Amino acid sequence: MTEQRTAWGWGLASIDAAGNTLDVWYPELTLGEAPAETSRPNHNFGAIAHDEADARGVRRIPVFTVSKLDEPIEDAADAYLRLHLLSMRLAKPNTLNLDGIFAKLNNVVWTNYGPFAVDDFALRKLDVMAATRQSGAVLAPHVDVNVLSIDKFPRMVDYVVPTGNFGDILAGYFAKEMGLPVGKLVCASNANNVLTDFLRTGRYDRRRPFYKTVSPSMDILVSSNLERLLYLLSGDDKLIADLMKQLSENGEYEVPADMLEKLHELFWAGFCDDEGAKTAIGKVWKDDHYLCDTHTAVAWDVAQQYKQANPEHNAVVVLSTASPYKFPAAVLEGIGEKAEGDEFDVMEQLHKVTGVPVPKNLADLRSRAVRHRDVIDRGEMLDYVLGKAAAEK
């Protein structure tokens, strides 16, 4: 007789006014026999658990769930536990009994404020908006309750990542592989749009003009982290070595059709030039009172492209990657002002115009002593470093 498989853990359930479970979040799960009630660990949810209903009419209640993984699903808490096991990669696909999952889950209005019950959503939406305004969050960019979907399952989230070397977006791919509910990863490039072309066509070609842009961290024509992704998608070290050799010797390569198909399943790509980025900075400041840097502006612009091209998109998150005070002149121009003076003067000007505080670590730089003044040619680097090392002995 096969031994019964079980999993257990504390979850935080969202319970509506009628007592229905809207969802359950399990921060940690354990495979194996559950401990006796007297030996259970504390749930440690603290203040995020509340027995009083919030403006949505939802209570957040700790629930201890034990799931018999080979038997049909018993209730919504059991269903969410099994979904978490898959998301956390504690169980492989097609190894859990998911019989009855649709019958045990309730239809839910999924929003940017969390789950709502379907029946009284219109009323609860007004309650939430009123509560938000009363809390003093009058400058919040989005007061409205935005409906993402009405379904038994929450939708995934699409992430727009400004990138040149494919590092941050590769981290997003790793997170997706680890079980985070990531939908599409959107690669946002500036005028150096080699990644956009590659992800659209499968052909990587660095033989193109190089542009110095207002988003300099993305001014790259050879994206070193991309090699890692291609290996992970193919598992073929000889193929990847050959592609990289082609790039080194010929300046280009093209991936096989099956790999391009995988890339299209995972990624979408777009680009935005300097003028587009500055326009985005101005629009985001005017509409949302959020001051973004040039790299974030590129991502915001590409996010609009993505949503227009994909009307059935998931909720979209734009990754903001830097302080606007690192690029104050371009940001000032974006909001319709003319930069005057050195970079520290321009930072102060940006602060006076917007009221957004200057980060302390940047504001203090003006009074700091200059530590490095040497300028050397590239061919002299080795001798320079060896000389410095010898002087330190």
C-alpha positions in Angstrom: 0.0 0.0 0.0 1.4 3.4 -1.0 2.0 5.8 1.9 -0.3 8.8 1.9 1.5 12.0 0.9 0.7 15.1 2.9 1.8 18.8 3.2 0.9 21.4 5.7 1.4 25.0 6.7 -0.1 28.2 8.1 -2.0 30.3 5.5 -3.6 33.7 5.6 -7.1 33.4 4.2 -9.1 36.3 2.8 -12.7 35.7 4.0 -15.6 37.8 2.6 -18.8 38.9 4.5 -20.6 35.7 3.5 -17.8 33.5 4.9 -16.4 32.5 1.5 -12.7 32.0 1.1 -11.4 34.3 -1.7 -7.8 33.3 -1.5 -5.2 31.9 0.9 -1.5 32.9 1.0 1.0 30.4 2.3 4.4 32.0 2.9 6.0 28.6 3.8 4.9 25.0 3.4 6.3 21.6 4.6 6.0 18.2 3.0 5.3 15.3 5.4 3.2 14.5 8.4 1.7 17.5 10.1 2.6 18.2 13.8 0.0 17.7 16.5 -2.0 20.8 17.4 0.0 21.3 20.6 3.2 21.2 18.6 2.3 23.5 15.7 4.6 26.5 15.1 3.2 30.0 15.4 1.9 31.5 12.2 3.7 34.9 12.8 1.3 36.8 10.6 1.1 39.6 13.2 -0.8 42.7 12.3 -1.5 41.7 8.7 -4.1 39.3 10.1 -7.3 40.9 11.3 -10.6 39.5 12.4 -12.4 42.8 11.6 -13.5 43.3 8.0 -11.6 46.0 6.1 -13.2 48.3 3.5 -13.5 45.5 1.0 -15.5 43.5 3.6 -12.7 41.1 3.9 -11.2 39.5 7.0 -7.6 38.1 7.0 -7.7 34.9 9.1 -4.8 32.5 9.8 -5.7 29.0 8.9 -3.7 25.8 9.5 -4.1 23.5 6.6 -3.2 19.8 6.1 -3.5 18.5 2.6 -3.7 14.9 1.6 -2.1 15.2 -1.8 -3.3 12.0 -3.3 -7.0 12.6 -2.5 -9.5 15.0 -4.1 -9.3 18.6 -2.9 -11.4 19.3 0.2 -11.9 23.0 0.3 -10.4 26.3 -1.0 -7.6 26.4 1.6 -6.6 22.9 0.4 -6.7 24.0 -3.2 -4.5 27.0 -2.6 -2.0 24.9 -0.6 -1.6 22.6 -3.6 -1.2 25.6 -6.0 1.4 27.0 -3.7 3.3 23.7 -3.7 3.5 23.9 -7.5 4.5 27.6 -7.4 7.2 27.0 -4.8 8.4 24.0 -6.9 7.9 21.7 -3.9 5.9 19.5 -6.2 6.3 18.7 -9.9 3.5 19.3 -12.4 1.1 16.4 -12.8 2.1 14.9 -9.5 -0.7 16.3 -7.3 -4.4 15.3 -7.3 -6.2 18.4 -8.3 -9.6 16.8 -8.7 -12.4 19.2 -7.7 -10.3 22.3 -7.7 -12.8 24.4 -9.8 -15.7 23.4 -7.6 -13.9 24.4 -4.4 -12.6 27.8 -5.6 -14.9 30.9 -5.7 -15.2 33.4 -8.4 -13.3 36.5 -7.2 -12.8 40.1 -8.4 -9.0 40.4 -8.6 -7.9 44.1 -8.2 -4.9 46.2 -7.4 -6.3 46.4 -3.8 -6.5 42.6 -3.5 -9.5 40.2 -3.9 -13.1 41.3 -3.6 -16.3 39.2 -3.4 -18.3 39.4 -6.6 -21.7 39.9 -5.1 -21.1 43.3 -3.4 -18.2 44.5 -5.4 -19.8 47.8 -6.7 -20.6 48.9 -3.1 -17.3 47.7 -1.6 -15.3 49.5 -4.4 -16.9 52.8 -3.3 -16.0 52.0 0.3 -12.4 51.4 -0.5 -12.0 54.6 -2.5 -13.6 56.6 0.3 -11.3 54.9 2.9 -8.3 55.6 0.8 -9.1 59.3 0.6 -9.8 59.5 4.3 -6.5 57.9 5.1 -4.7 61.0 3.7 -3.2 59.2 0.7 -4.4 62.1 -1.6 -1.2 62.0 -3.6 -1.4 58.3 -4.3 -1.0 57.8 -8.1 -3.9 55.4 -8.3 -6.9 55.8 -6.0 -9.3 54.0 -8.3 -9.9 50.3 -7.8 -8.8 48.7 -11.0 -10.2 45.3 -11.9 -7.6 42.9 -13.3 -9.9 40.0 -13.9 -13.0 38.1 -12.5 -12.0 34.5 -12.2 -11.3 31.7 -9.9 -7.6 32.1 -10.4 -5.6 35.3 -10.0 -3.8 36.5 -13.2 -0.1 36.6 -13.5 1.9 39.8 -13.7 3.8 41.0 -16.7 7.1 42.9 -15.9 8.7 45.5 -18.0 12.4 45.7 -17.4 14.8 48.4 -18.8 18.0 46.5 -19.7 21.1 46.6 -21.8 23.2 43.8 -20.5 20.2 41.5 -19.8 21.0 41.2 -16.1 17.8 42.4 -14.3 15.5 40.7 -16.8 17.5 37.4 -16.5 16.9 37.6 -12.7 13.2 37.9 -13.6 13.5 34.7 -15.7 15.1 33.0 -12.7 12.2 34.2 -10.4 9.7 32.8 -12.9 11.5 29.4 -13.0 11.5 29.4 -9.2 7.7 29.7 -9.1 6.9 33.4 -9.0 3.7 34.1 -10.9 5.4 36.0 -13.7 3.6 36.3 -17.0 5.5 37.9 -19.9 8.9 39.5 -19.3 9.1 42.7 -21.4 12.6 43.8 -22.5 12.8 47.6 -22.8 15.8 49.0 -24.7 16.9 52.5 -25.6 18.2 53.5 -29.1 20.8 50.8 -28.7 18.1 48.3 -29.5 20.1 45.2 -30.3 18.1 43.2 -27.7 14.8 44.3 -29.2 15.8 43.1 -32.7 17.2 39.8 -31.3 14.1 38.9 -29.3 11.9 39.7 -32.3 13.9 38.0 -35.0 16.3 35.6 -33.3 19.2 37.3 -35.0 21.8 39.1 -32.9 23.8 41.7 -34.8 26.1 44.1 -33.0 27.3 45.6 -36.2 25.3 48.8 -35.9 25.8 52.4 -34.7 26.4 52.9 -31.0 24.5 55.8 -29.4 25.3 57.6 -26.2 21.9 58.2 -24.7 20.4 59.8 -21.6 20.0 56.2 -20.2 23.7 55.2 -20.2 23.4 52.0 -18.2 21.6 50.5 -21.3 24.2 51.8 -23.8 25.4 48.3 -24.7 25.7 46.4 -27.9 27.1 43.0 -26.5 24.8 41.8 -23.8 26.9 39.3 -21.8 24.1 37.9 -19.7 22.1 36.8 -22.8 24.6 33.9 -23.2 23.4 32.5 -19.9 19.8 32.5 -20.9 20.5 30.8 -24.2 22.4 28.0 -22.5 19.5 27.5 -20.0 17.0 27.3 -22.8 19.0 24.9 -24.9 21.2 23.0 -22.5 23.6 22.7 -25.4 27.0 24.1 -24.5 28.5 23.3 -27.9 25.7 25.3 -29.7 26.2 28.3 -27.3 30.0 28.2 -27.8 29.5 28.2 -31.5 27.0 31.2 -31.3 29.4 33.2 -29.2 32.3 32.4 -31.6 30.2 33.7 -34.5 29.5 36.9 -32.5 33.2 37.4 -31.7 34.4 36.7 -35.3 31.5 37.9 -37.4 29.6 40.3 -35.1 26.4 38.3 -35.4 24.6 35.0 -34.9 21.1 33.5 -35.3 19.5 31.1 -33.0 17.6 28.0 -34.2 13.8 28.2 -34.8 12.9 26.2 -31.7 14.9 28.4 -29.5 13.3 31.5 -31.0 9.9 30.0 -30.3 10.9 29.6 -26.6 12.0 33.2 -26.5 8.7 34.4 -27.9 6.8 32.4 -25.2 8.8 34.1 -22.4 9.6 37.6 -23.7 8.3 40.6 -25.6 10.6 43.5 -26.6 10.4 47.2 -27.5 12.6 50.2 -27.5 12.4 54.0 -26.9 14.8 56.7 -27.9 15.9 59.8 -25.9 13.0 62.0 -27.1 10.5 59.3 -26.2 12.1 58.9 -22.8 11.9 62.6 -22.0 8.3 62.7 -23.2 7.5 59.8 -20.9 9.1 61.6 -17.9 6.9 64.6 -18.5 3.7 62.6 -18.9 4.3 60.4 -15.8 5.1 63.6 -13.8 2.0 65.4 -15.1 -0.4 62.5 -14.8 0.8 60.6 -11.7 3.1 63.1 -9.9 5.9 60.5 -10.0 9.4 61.6 -10.9 11.1 58.9 -12.8 14.6 58.6 -14.1 15.5 58.1 -17.8 15.8 54.3 -17.6 12.5 53.9 -15.9 11.0 56.3 -18.6 12.2 53.9 -21.3 10.5 51.0 -19.6 7.3 53.1 -19.1 7.2 54.0 -22.8 7.8 50.3 -23.8 5.0 49.3 -21.4 2.6 51.4 -23.3 3.7 49.8 -26.6 3.3 46.4 -25.0 -0.2 47.1 -23.7 -1.3 48.5 -27.1 0.0 45.5 -28.9 -1.4 43.0 -26.4 -4.9 44.1 -25.3 -5.3 40.9 -23.2 -2.2 41.6 -21.2 -1.9 40.8 -17.5 -1.4 43.4 -14.9 1.8 45.3 -15.9 4.6 46.3 -13.5 7.3 48.7 -14.7 10.6 48.3 -12.8 12.0 51.6 -11.6 15.7 51.2 -11.5 17.4 54.5 -10.5 16.9 57.9 -8.9 16.0 60.7 -11.2 18.7 62.7 -9.4 21.4 60.6 -11.1 20.3 62.1 -14.4 18.9 65.5 -13.4 19.5 67.5 -16.6 17.5 65.0 -18.8 14.8 64.7 -16.2 14.5 68.5 -16.0 14.2 68.7 -19.7 11.5 66.0 -19.6 9.3 68.1 -17.3 9.8 71.2 -19.4 12.6 73.0 -17.6 16.1 74.1 -18.8 19.0 72.8 -16.7 21.5 75.5 -15.6 24.9 75.1 -13.8 26.8 72.0 -12.9 25.3 68.7 -11.9 24.9 69.8 -8.2 23.2 73.0 -9.3 20.9 71.0 -11.6 20.0 68.6 -8.7 19.0 71.6 -6.6 17.0 73.0 -9.4 15.1 69.8 -9.9 14.3 69.7 -6.2 13.0 73.3 -6.2 10.8 72.6 -9.2 9.3 69.3 -8.1 9.7 69.2 -4.3 11.1 65.6 -4.5 13.9 65.2 -2.0 17.4 64.8 -3.2 18.8 61.4 -1.9 21.3 62.1 1.0 24.1 60.1 -0.6 23.9 62.2 -3.7 23.4 65.5 -1.9 26.5 64.9 0.2 28.8 64.4 -2.8 29.4 68.1 -3.3 31.3 68.4 0.0 33.3 65.2 -0.5 37.0 65.3 -1.5 37.8 64.0 -5.0 39.7 60.7 -4.4 40.7 59.8 -7.9 42.2 62.2 -10.4 44.5 60.0 -12.6 43.6 59.6 -16.3 45.4 56.8 -18.2 45.2 55.2 -21.7 43.7 51.8 -22.0 47.0 50.3 -23.0 48.6 51.5 -19.8 46.1 49.9 -17.4 48.0 46.8 -16.5 51.2 48.7 -15.7 49.2 51.2 -13.7 47.5 48.6 -11.6 50.7 46.7 -11.0 52.4 49.9 -10.0 49.7 50.8 -7.5 49.7 47.3 -6.1 53.5 47.4 -5.6 53.2 50.8 -3.9 50.7 49.4 -1.4 53.1 46.7 -0.2 
